[in-house]
Amino acid sequence: MNASELRIGNLVYILGLDVPIDIGRLQAISEGDKFYKPILLTKEWLRKFGFDWDGYGEFLKEGLLIDCEYTDKGKWAAMFNMISIPYEIEYVHQVQNLYFALYAEELEIIP
């Protein structure tokens, strides 16, 4: 995981906890702190973010479709309004960043 792909608020894993990135954590990662790890994107995480499962292996939220069929590299495929996004998603922070880029809003965890 590279600090340049993270934004304040992205979730990362450290010592058994999923924590949001803040300035201090971002600086620690920039300086090479290896304790922080990316969180693998799973169906469970997509549900936590409010994506609806269609029953056929796809998750949808406001025009953003995340395909549960893995690409050949073991990552998730994404489409926006039926246009394929040439960006394979493997981690939670990547779907957070993609959602922010498309909607200019944070992807919130739904209780």
mmCIF file of the C-alpha atoms, coordinates in Angstrom:
data_MODEL
# 
_entry.id   MODEL 
# 
loop_
_atom_site.group_PDB 
_atom_site.id 
_atom_site.type_symbol 
_atom_site.label_atom_id 
_atom_site.label_alt_id 
_atom_site.label_comp_id 
_atom_site.label_asym_id 
_atom_site.label_entity_id 
_atom_site.label_seq_id 
_atom_site.pdbx_PDB_ins_code 
_atom_site.Cartn_x 
_atom_site.Cartn_y 
_atom_site.Cartn_z 
_atom_site.occupancy 
_atom_site.B_iso_or_equiv 
_atom_site.pdbx_formal_charge 
_atom_site.auth_seq_id 
_atom_site.auth_comp_id 
_atom_site.auth_asym_id 
_atom_site.auth_atom_id 
_atom_site.pdbx_PDB_model_num 
ATOM 1   C CA . MET A 1 1   ? 0.000   0.000   0.000   1.00 0.00 ? 1   MET A CA 1 
ATOM 2   C CA . ASN A 1 2   ? 1.370   3.360   -1.034  1.00 0.00 ? 2   ASN A CA 1 
ATOM 3   C CA . ALA A 1 3   ? 0.513   6.562   0.862   1.00 0.00 ? 3   ALA A CA 1 
ATOM 4   C CA . SER A 1 4   ? -0.130  8.353   -2.449  1.00 0.00 ? 4   SER A CA 1 
ATOM 5   C CA . GLU A 1 5   ? -3.238  6.225   -3.050  1.00 0.00 ? 5   GLU A CA 1 
ATOM 6   C CA . LEU A 1 6   ? -4.801  7.106   0.320   1.00 0.00 ? 6   LEU A CA 1 
ATOM 7   C CA . ARG A 1 7   ? -7.044  9.982   1.335   1.00 0.00 ? 7   ARG A CA 1 
ATOM 8   C CA . ILE A 1 8   ? -7.981  11.243  4.783   1.00 0.00 ? 8   ILE A CA 1 
ATOM 9   C CA . GLY A 1 9   ? -10.866 9.047   5.940   1.00 0.00 ? 9   GLY A CA 1 
ATOM 10  C CA . ASN A 1 10  ? -9.880  5.934   3.964   1.00 0.00 ? 10  ASN A CA 1 
ATOM 11  C CA . LEU A 1 11  ? -10.052 2.775   6.037   1.00 0.00 ? 11  LEU A CA 1 
ATOM 12  C CA . VAL A 1 12  ? -6.929  0.695   6.671   1.00 0.00 ? 12  VAL A CA 1 
ATOM 13  C CA . TYR A 1 13  ? -6.110  -2.221  8.948   1.00 0.00 ? 13  TYR A CA 1 
ATOM 14  C CA . ILE A 1 14  ? -3.666  -2.037  11.870  1.00 0.00 ? 14  ILE A CA 1 
ATOM 15  C CA . LEU A 1 15  ? -3.207  -4.371  14.808  1.00 0.00 ? 15  LEU A CA 1 
ATOM 16  C CA . GLY A 1 16  ? -6.619  -6.023  14.462  1.00 0.00 ? 16  GLY A CA 1 
ATOM 17  C CA . LEU A 1 17  ? -8.603  -2.830  13.865  1.00 0.00 ? 17  LEU A CA 1 
ATOM 18  C CA . ASP A 1 18  ? -10.096 -1.101  10.824  1.00 0.00 ? 18  ASP A CA 1 
ATOM 19  C CA . VAL A 1 19  ? -9.213  2.568   11.295  1.00 0.00 ? 19  VAL A CA 1 
ATOM 20  C CA . PRO A 1 20  ? -9.698  5.727   9.217   1.00 0.00 ? 20  PRO A CA 1 
ATOM 21  C CA . ILE A 1 21  ? -6.639  7.511   7.884   1.00 0.00 ? 21  ILE A CA 1 
ATOM 22  C CA . ASP A 1 22  ? -5.822  10.806  9.543   1.00 0.00 ? 22  ASP A CA 1 
ATOM 23  C CA . ILE A 1 23  ? -2.831  13.114  9.052   1.00 0.00 ? 23  ILE A CA 1 
ATOM 24  C CA . GLY A 1 24  ? -0.640  11.244  11.536  1.00 0.00 ? 24  GLY A CA 1 
ATOM 25  C CA . ARG A 1 25  ? -1.406  7.826   10.073  1.00 0.00 ? 25  ARG A CA 1 
ATOM 26  C CA . LEU A 1 26  ? -0.862  9.098   6.538   1.00 0.00 ? 26  LEU A CA 1 
ATOM 27  C CA . GLN A 1 27  ? 2.529   10.474  7.542   1.00 0.00 ? 27  GLN A CA 1 
ATOM 28  C CA . ALA A 1 28  ? 3.465   7.178   9.236   1.00 0.00 ? 28  ALA A CA 1 
ATOM 29  C CA . ILE A 1 29  ? 2.582   5.260   6.058   1.00 0.00 ? 29  ILE A CA 1 
ATOM 30  C CA . SER A 1 30  ? 4.540   7.806   3.984   1.00 0.00 ? 30  SER A CA 1 
ATOM 31  C CA . GLU A 1 31  ? 7.559   7.185   6.182   1.00 0.00 ? 31  GLU A CA 1 
ATOM 32  C CA . GLY A 1 32  ? 7.326   3.433   5.591   1.00 0.00 ? 32  GLY A CA 1 
ATOM 33  C CA . ASP A 1 33  ? 5.323   2.166   8.577   1.00 0.00 ? 33  ASP A CA 1 
ATOM 34  C CA . LYS A 1 34  ? 4.620   -1.457  7.632   1.00 0.00 ? 34  LYS A CA 1 
ATOM 35  C CA . PHE A 1 35  ? 2.025   -2.086  10.369  1.00 0.00 ? 35  PHE A CA 1 
ATOM 36  C CA . TYR A 1 36  ? -0.726  -0.491  8.281   1.00 0.00 ? 36  TYR A CA 1 
ATOM 37  C CA . LYS A 1 37  ? -2.279  -2.843  5.731   1.00 0.00 ? 37  LYS A CA 1 
ATOM 38  C CA . PRO A 1 38  ? -4.998  -2.378  3.105   1.00 0.00 ? 38  PRO A CA 1 
ATOM 39  C CA . ILE A 1 39  ? -8.355  -4.038  3.816   1.00 0.00 ? 39  ILE A CA 1 
ATOM 40  C CA . LEU A 1 40  ? -9.439  -6.595  1.220   1.00 0.00 ? 40  LEU A CA 1 
ATOM 41  C CA . LEU A 1 41  ? -12.755 -5.706  -0.405  1.00 0.00 ? 41  LEU A CA 1 
ATOM 42  C CA . THR A 1 42  ? -15.382 -8.358  0.297   1.00 0.00 ? 42  THR A CA 1 
ATOM 43  C CA . LYS A 1 43  ? -19.124 -8.776  -0.189  1.00 0.00 ? 43  LYS A CA 1 
ATOM 44  C CA . GLU A 1 44  ? -19.482 -7.951  3.496   1.00 0.00 ? 44  GLU A CA 1 
ATOM 45  C CA . TRP A 1 45  ? -17.750 -4.594  3.032   1.00 0.00 ? 45  TRP A CA 1 
ATOM 46  C CA . LEU A 1 46  ? -19.933 -3.741  0.033   1.00 0.00 ? 46  LEU A CA 1 
ATOM 47  C CA . ARG A 1 47  ? -23.019 -4.423  2.141   1.00 0.00 ? 47  ARG A CA 1 
ATOM 48  C CA . LYS A 1 48  ? -21.610 -2.246  4.954   1.00 0.00 ? 48  LYS A CA 1 
ATOM 49  C CA . PHE A 1 49  ? -21.246 0.595   2.431   1.00 0.00 ? 49  PHE A CA 1 
ATOM 50  C CA . GLY A 1 50  ? -24.895 0.274   1.421   1.00 0.00 ? 50  GLY A CA 1 
ATOM 51  C CA . PHE A 1 51  ? -24.501 -1.535  -1.896  1.00 0.00 ? 51  PHE A CA 1 
ATOM 52  C CA . ASP A 1 52  ? -27.523 -3.683  -2.758  1.00 0.00 ? 52  ASP A CA 1 
ATOM 53  C CA . TRP A 1 53  ? -26.901 -7.234  -3.930  1.00 0.00 ? 53  TRP A CA 1 
ATOM 54  C CA . ASP A 1 54  ? -28.941 -8.134  -7.001  1.00 0.00 ? 54  ASP A CA 1 
ATOM 55  C CA . GLY A 1 55  ? -29.006 -11.851 -6.209  1.00 0.00 ? 55  GLY A CA 1 
ATOM 56  C CA . TYR A 1 56  ? -26.855 -12.671 -9.224  1.00 0.00 ? 56  TYR A CA 1 
ATOM 57  C CA . GLY A 1 57  ? -23.412 -11.617 -8.013  1.00 0.00 ? 57  GLY A CA 1 
ATOM 58  C CA . GLU A 1 58  ? -23.483 -7.854  -8.543  1.00 0.00 ? 58  GLU A CA 1 
ATOM 59  C CA . PHE A 1 59  ? -23.685 -5.039  -6.032  1.00 0.00 ? 59  PHE A CA 1 
ATOM 60  C CA . LEU A 1 60  ? -25.275 -1.710  -6.993  1.00 0.00 ? 60  LEU A CA 1 
ATOM 61  C CA . LYS A 1 61  ? -25.371 1.733   -5.406  1.00 0.00 ? 61  LYS A CA 1 
ATOM 62  C CA . GLU A 1 62  ? -26.531 4.848   -7.267  1.00 0.00 ? 62  GLU A CA 1 
ATOM 63  C CA . GLY A 1 63  ? -25.353 3.729   -10.704 1.00 0.00 ? 63  GLY A CA 1 
ATOM 64  C CA . LEU A 1 64  ? -22.060 2.239   -9.502  1.00 0.00 ? 64  LEU A CA 1 
ATOM 65  C CA . LEU A 1 65  ? -22.014 -1.503  -10.055 1.00 0.00 ? 65  LEU A CA 1 
ATOM 66  C CA . ILE A 1 66  ? -19.349 -3.687  -8.455  1.00 0.00 ? 66  ILE A CA 1 
ATOM 67  C CA . ASP A 1 67  ? -19.241 -7.123  -10.052 1.00 0.00 ? 67  ASP A CA 1 
ATOM 68  C CA . CYS A 1 68  ? -18.817 -10.000 -7.678  1.00 0.00 ? 68  CYS A CA 1 
ATOM 69  C CA . GLU A 1 69  ? -17.275 -12.034 -10.484 1.00 0.00 ? 69  GLU A CA 1 
ATOM 70  C CA . TYR A 1 70  ? -13.574 -11.553 -9.952  1.00 0.00 ? 70  TYR A CA 1 
ATOM 71  C CA . THR A 1 71  ? -11.385 -10.521 -12.818 1.00 0.00 ? 71  THR A CA 1 
ATOM 72  C CA . ASP A 1 72  ? -8.609  -12.896 -13.795 1.00 0.00 ? 72  ASP A CA 1 
ATOM 73  C CA . LYS A 1 73  ? -6.278  -11.105 -11.349 1.00 0.00 ? 73  LYS A CA 1 
ATOM 74  C CA . GLY A 1 74  ? -8.463  -11.749 -8.289  1.00 0.00 ? 74  GLY A CA 1 
ATOM 75  C CA . LYS A 1 75  ? -9.847  -8.227  -8.116  1.00 0.00 ? 75  LYS A CA 1 
ATOM 76  C CA . TRP A 1 76  ? -13.341 -6.741  -8.476  1.00 0.00 ? 76  TRP A CA 1 
ATOM 77  C CA . ALA A 1 77  ? -14.653 -5.232  -11.697 1.00 0.00 ? 77  ALA A CA 1 
ATOM 78  C CA . ALA A 1 78  ? -16.627 -1.974  -11.689 1.00 0.00 ? 78  ALA A CA 1 
ATOM 79  C CA . MET A 1 79  ? -19.104 -0.257  -13.995 1.00 0.00 ? 79  MET A CA 1 
ATOM 80  C CA . PHE A 1 80  ? -20.674 3.183   -13.763 1.00 0.00 ? 80  PHE A CA 1 
ATOM 81  C CA . ASN A 1 81  ? -23.989 3.739   -15.546 1.00 0.00 ? 81  ASN A CA 1 
ATOM 82  C CA . MET A 1 82  ? -23.273 0.654   -17.694 1.00 0.00 ? 82  MET A CA 1 
ATOM 83  C CA . ILE A 1 83  ? -19.810 1.901   -18.721 1.00 0.00 ? 83  ILE A CA 1 
ATOM 84  C CA . SER A 1 84  ? -16.969 -0.385  -17.741 1.00 0.00 ? 84  SER A CA 1 
ATOM 85  C CA . ILE A 1 85  ? -14.348 1.287   -15.566 1.00 0.00 ? 85  ILE A CA 1 
ATOM 86  C CA . PRO A 1 86  ? -10.807 0.234   -16.505 1.00 0.00 ? 86  PRO A CA 1 
ATOM 87  C CA . TYR A 1 87  ? -9.861  0.088   -12.849 1.00 0.00 ? 87  TYR A CA 1 
ATOM 88  C CA . GLU A 1 88  ? -9.772  -3.167  -10.936 1.00 0.00 ? 88  GLU A CA 1 
ATOM 89  C CA . ILE A 1 89  ? -10.625 -2.926  -7.254  1.00 0.00 ? 89  ILE A CA 1 
ATOM 90  C CA . GLU A 1 90  ? -8.958  -5.065  -4.619  1.00 0.00 ? 90  GLU A CA 1 
ATOM 91  C CA . TYR A 1 91  ? -9.146  -3.006  -1.421  1.00 0.00 ? 91  TYR A CA 1 
ATOM 92  C CA . VAL A 1 92  ? -11.695 -1.025  0.594   1.00 0.00 ? 92  VAL A CA 1 
ATOM 93  C CA . HIS A 1 93  ? -9.820  2.283   0.179   1.00 0.00 ? 93  HIS A CA 1 
ATOM 94  C CA . GLN A 1 94  ? -9.974  1.869   -3.611  1.00 0.00 ? 94  GLN A CA 1 
ATOM 95  C CA . VAL A 1 95  ? -13.770 1.600   -3.672  1.00 0.00 ? 95  VAL A CA 1 
ATOM 96  C CA . GLN A 1 96  ? -13.906 4.553   -1.259  1.00 0.00 ? 96  GLN A CA 1 
ATOM 97  C CA . ASN A 1 97  ? -11.753 6.598   -3.636  1.00 0.00 ? 97  ASN A CA 1 
ATOM 98  C CA . LEU A 1 98  ? -13.705 5.532   -6.727  1.00 0.00 ? 98  LEU A CA 1 
ATOM 99  C CA . TYR A 1 99  ? -17.017 6.457   -5.097  1.00 0.00 ? 99  TYR A CA 1 
ATOM 100 C CA . PHE A 1 100 ? -15.609 9.842   -4.041  1.00 0.00 ? 100 PHE A CA 1 
ATOM 101 C CA . ALA A 1 101 ? -14.299 10.506  -7.552  1.00 0.00 ? 101 ALA A CA 1 
ATOM 102 C CA . LEU A 1 102 ? -17.702 9.731   -9.082  1.00 0.00 ? 102 LEU A CA 1 
ATOM 103 C CA . TYR A 1 103 ? -20.007 11.417  -6.553  1.00 0.00 ? 103 TYR A CA 1 
ATOM 104 C CA . ALA A 1 104 ? -17.820 13.912  -4.606  1.00 0.00 ? 104 ALA A CA 1 
ATOM 105 C CA . GLU A 1 105 ? -19.173 12.313  -1.424  1.00 0.00 ? 105 GLU A CA 1 
ATOM 106 C CA . GLU A 1 106 ? -17.659 9.975   1.121   1.00 0.00 ? 106 GLU A CA 1 
ATOM 107 C CA . LEU A 1 107 ? -18.769 6.356   1.066   1.00 0.00 ? 107 LEU A CA 1 
ATOM 108 C CA . GLU A 1 108 ? -20.218 5.919   4.541   1.00 0.00 ? 108 GLU A CA 1 
ATOM 109 C CA . ILE A 1 109 ? -20.672 2.715   6.518   1.00 0.00 ? 109 ILE A CA 1 
ATOM 110 C CA . ILE A 1 110 ? -24.383 2.019   6.958   1.00 0.00 ? 110 ILE A CA 1 
ATOM 111 C CA . PRO A 1 111 ? -25.219 0.861   10.504  1.00 0.00 ? 111 PRO A CA 1 
# 
